[in-house]
Amino acid sequence: MRRYAADRLRPEYARYDRGTPYPRERIRELAELGITGLRVPGEFGGTEATYVMGGIAAEELARGDYNVTLFIQLCMIAGDILSGYASSAVKQQWLPKLASGESLIAFCLTEPGAGSDAAALTTTATRDGDSYLVTGEKASITFAGMADAAIVFARMSGKGARGIGALLVPFDDPGVSRRIYSSLGERLSQRGSVTFDGVRVPAENRLGDESGGFIQAMTAFDYNRAIIALCCVGAAQQSLDETVEYAKQRHTFGKPIAKHEGVSFQIAEHLTLIAAARLLAYQCLTLRDRGLPHTKEAAMAKWLGPKAAAEAIHACIILHGWTGYDQDMPFEQRLRDVIGLEIGDGTPEIMKAIIARETFGREFTAYK
Ligand SMILES: Cc1cc2nc3c(=O)[nH]c(=O)nc-3n(C[C@H](O)[C@H](O)[C@H](O)COP(=O)(O)OP(=O)(O)OC[C@H]3O[C@@H](n4cnc5c(N)ncnc54)[C@H](O)[C@@H]3O)c2cc1C
């Protein structure tokens, strides 16, 4: 993974930030590395990786191109949800294509009026004979522009979290339309809105029962938040490594800037916080692999990882002087990219609300 990141990803990191669409062959290349099938069972062509292995892949690939780790995140979630909840026909049809990189599956939870409070979503999936009709708009969807299908969370049976079910919805129906955003960062991912206008989906595409969708989404967040932390850690560690080398070369006042404690102590502090975020994330993934509770650790990792990474990369820009502020250097793009996942999968405020809820108990929190 480290070699692939250095040889193949890092040289082209800026290219996919500046308008070039990510080539489909590249996704197949990731599939050959086992990336798209990390959580797909072996019988469907997957690699059956542990969550810790997924974390290592994310950290390493982020050293080359942070955005390529989005394939890890979305493919792990799709692999887990489909293999855990899909009908046998849907598994046969979609899991091999997910593992081989032929099909990309997005995750459609957020809506224009429901983000942090996702249980307030209003997209509906109404039963009509042996199918469902899906209507509503999903917002801020990673891979909106390039996905072939999505796991769509929709209201199936009443109010609140328990009224939400999930469906696998192919994007080739004429009732599906998409709009790609103009984003600060993570441009490779073609994030955008997906609108469903009475899209007919076979009932066998339902994932789990009509009231189980919200739990599936939250269970996926519980490890993806640690994976996100490691993506951020990888981008920050690479930036710090590059800055250490630069600080040895660049001279001011007759000596390398590394010899000014104002410089070297900053690097020491950021290295320490990044190491702490890394350990927290792997602790969470290890708990997950062992089937132990990890909601609190996931929220801690998701709060600390992106924050520590953004602060470290910001410092790397300053420590490179004017050259760090230039688009010829990767730092400004890395900073724009990691900010995206300070928000995605839950904001810092929501992470702290979860940590508090898990500490004090549900009776002491407004965030359920
Ligand atoms: C890069 C990126 C990728 C994403 N990818 C996906 C994807 O693939 N699929 C998907 O479904 N969604 C995706 N999202 C959406 C993301 O999950 C939501 O943006 C996020 O959950 C926050 O929701 P919101 O933007 O509607 O903010 P809101 O919920 O409207 O919150 C607005 C502000 O209020 C604060 N706030 C809200 N409630 C509380 C509270 N109780 N206490 C304190 N503060 C609070 C929030 O922290 C935030 O600062 C992505 C977002 C980004 C930025």
The ligand as a Tripos MOL2 file, in Angstrom:
@<TRIPOS>MOLECULE
LIG
   53    58     1     0     0
SMALL
NO_CHARGES

@<TRIPOS>ATOM
      1 C1        -16.9130   15.7280    2.4120 C.3       1 LIG1
      2 C2        -18.2690   15.2210    2.8230 C.ar      1 LIG1
      3 C3        -18.6690   13.9630    2.4290 C.ar      1 LIG1
      4 C4        -19.9340   13.4940    2.7870 C.ar      1 LIG1
      5 N1        -20.3560   12.2780    2.3100 N.ar      1 LIG1
      6 C5        -21.5940   11.8390    2.6190 C.ar      1 LIG1
      7 C6        -22.0940   10.6160    2.0490 C.ar      1 LIG1
      8 O1        -21.4090    9.9270    1.2770 O.2       1 LIG1
      9 N2        -23.3540   10.2130    2.3720 N.ar      1 LIG1
     10 C7        -24.1500   10.9370    3.2110 C.ar      1 LIG1
     11 O2        -25.2700   10.4950    3.4560 O.2       1 LIG1
     12 N3        -23.7180   12.1210    3.7420 N.ar      1 LIG1
     13 C8        -22.4720   12.5910    3.4610 C.ar      1 LIG1
     14 N4        -22.0380   13.7910    3.9470 N.ar      1 LIG1
     15 C9        -22.9500   14.5830    4.7740 C.3       1 LIG1
     16 C10       -22.5320   14.6480    6.2340 C.3       1 LIG1
     17 O3        -22.6710   13.4080    6.8760 O.3       1 LIG1
     18 C11       -23.3320   15.7840    6.9160 C.3       1 LIG1
     19 O4        -22.8930   16.9930    6.2950 O.3       1 LIG1
     20 C12       -23.1200   15.8420    8.4060 C.3       1 LIG1
     21 O5        -23.7310   14.7510    9.0410 O.3       1 LIG1
     22 C13       -23.6710   17.1450    9.0240 C.3       1 LIG1
     23 O6        -24.9670   17.4080    8.5900 O.3       1 LIG1
     24 P1        -25.3340   18.8430    7.9650 P.3       1 LIG1
     25 O7        -24.2720   19.1990    7.0020 O.co2     1 LIG1
     26 O8        -26.7220   18.8020    7.4940 O.co2     1 LIG1
     27 O9        -25.2060   19.8730    9.1810 O.3       1 LIG1
     28 P2        -26.3380   20.2140   10.2770 P.3       1 LIG1
     29 O10       -26.8600   18.9600   10.8590 O.co2     1 LIG1
     30 O11       -27.3170   21.1400    9.6700 O.co2     1 LIG1
     31 O12       -25.4820   20.9860   11.3560 O.3       1 LIG1
     32 C14       -25.0990   22.3580   11.1690 C.3       1 LIG1
     33 C15       -24.1670   22.7540   12.3250 C.3       1 LIG1
     34 O13       -24.8770   22.6440   13.5670 O.3       1 LIG1
     35 C16       -24.1520   21.8020   14.4610 C.3       1 LIG1
     36 N5        -25.1010   20.9920   15.2460 N.ar      1 LIG1
     37 C17       -26.1550   20.2790   14.7750 C.ar      1 LIG1
     38 N6        -26.7830   19.6480   15.7940 N.ar      1 LIG1
     39 C18       -26.0840   19.9360   16.9310 C.ar      1 LIG1
     40 C19       -26.2010   19.5670   18.2970 C.ar      1 LIG1
     41 N7        -27.1560   18.7210   18.7210 N.pl3     1 LIG1
     42 N8        -25.2980   20.0810   19.1770 N.ar      1 LIG1
     43 C20       -24.3040   20.9130   18.7590 C.ar      1 LIG1
     44 N9        -24.1480   21.2780   17.4770 N.ar      1 LIG1
     45 C21       -25.0100   20.7970   16.5710 C.ar      1 LIG1
     46 C22       -23.3170   20.8940   13.5660 C.3       1 LIG1
     47 O14       -22.1820   20.3960   14.2570 O.3       1 LIG1
     48 C23       -22.9480   21.8400   12.4130 C.3       1 LIG1
     49 O15       -21.8130   22.5920   12.7680 O.3       1 LIG1
     50 C24       -20.7910   14.2920    3.5990 C.ar      1 LIG1
     51 C25       -20.3740   15.5600    4.0020 C.ar      1 LIG1
     52 C26       -19.1260   16.0340    3.6110 C.ar      1 LIG1
     53 C27       -18.7110   17.4120    4.0260 C.3       1 LIG1
@<TRIPOS>BOND
     1     1     2 1
     2     2     3 ar
     3     2    52 ar
     4     3     4 ar
     5     4     5 ar
     6     4    50 ar
     7     5     6 ar
     8     6     7 ar
     9     6    13 1
    10     7     8 2
    11     7     9 ar
    12     9    10 ar
    13    10    11 2
    14    10    12 ar
    15    12    13 ar
    16    13    14 ar
    17    14    15 1
    18    14    50 ar
    19    15    16 1
    20    16    17 1
    21    16    18 1
    22    18    19 1
    23    18    20 1
    24    20    21 1
    25    20    22 1
    26    22    23 1
    27    23    24 1
    28    24    25 2
    29    24    26 1
    30    24    27 1
    31    27    28 1
    32    28    29 2
    33    28    30 1
    34    28    31 1
    35    31    32 1
    36    32    33 1
    37    33    34 1
    38    33    48 1
    39    34    35 1
    40    35    36 1
    41    35    46 1
    42    36    37 ar
    43    36    45 ar
    44    37    38 ar
    45    38    39 ar
    46    39    40 ar
    47    39    45 ar
    48    40    41 1
    49    40    42 ar
    50    42    43 ar
    51    43    44 ar
    52    44    45 ar
    53    46    47 1
    54    46    48 1
    55    48    49 1
    56    50    51 ar
    57    51    52 ar
    58    52    53 1
@<TRIPOS>SUBSTRUCTURE
     1 LIG1         1 GROUP 0 **** ****
